[in-house]
Amino acid sequence: MPQLDTTPWFTVIMSMLITLFILFQTNTSKFITPLDPINKNPKSTTKTNPWDTKWTKIYLPHSLHQH
């Protein structure tokens, strides 16, 4: 029974890895990266909630006085 020749395996695996790396690099280079979030104005992103302007008190059952 003949032996399996494994001498070209290193070359095949390395060329496959290099090819995959190049393909992934070209695919990811097509994406547009967003701007740096530090440059954004934080005041423009804040939203006012209705409960921010009101004073509310939460009554817990343990804080109620027992008679």
N, C-alpha and C positions, 0 to 999 in steps of 0.2 A: 504494500500500500504506500503511495507516494506521500511525502511530507509536504505540509503547507509552507510555501515560501512567504515569510513575513518581512523580508527586507524592504519592499516598497511601501510598507504601511506608514512609516514615519513621514515620508514625503507626501503621501496621499492625505494623511490627517492634517499635516501642517498647511498644505495648500488649501484644504477645505476650510480651515479656521481663518486663514488670511482672506479667502474669498468671502466668507460670511462677515468678517469684520468690515471689509470694504463695502459690502452691500448694505449693512446696517448703518454705516457712516453716511453713505449717500442718501439713504432713505430719511435718516433723521436730520440731515442738513437741509431738507426741503421745508421743514417746519419753521414757522415764524415764532420766535421767542417773544413773550410779552415784555413789556417795559418793566423796569426796576420798580417794585412796589414802594420803595422809600421815596421816590419822586412824586408819588400821588399825594394829593391834598387830603388829609384825614377828615377835615370838616365837611367836605362834599359827600363823603360816604355815610355820615351819620344820619340816622332817621329818628324822628321824634315819635315816641310811642305815647298813646293816650295816658298810660299810667305814670309816665314820667312827670307830668305836670300836676297830678293829683297827689294828695297825701292820703295814704291808706293805712289802716291799722288792721292787723290780723289777730283775731282772738283765738288763741289756742284753748282747747278744753281744760288744760291744767292751769291756765292763768285765770279762769273764771272763779269767782268767789263761791264757795259752797255755803249754803244756809242750813 
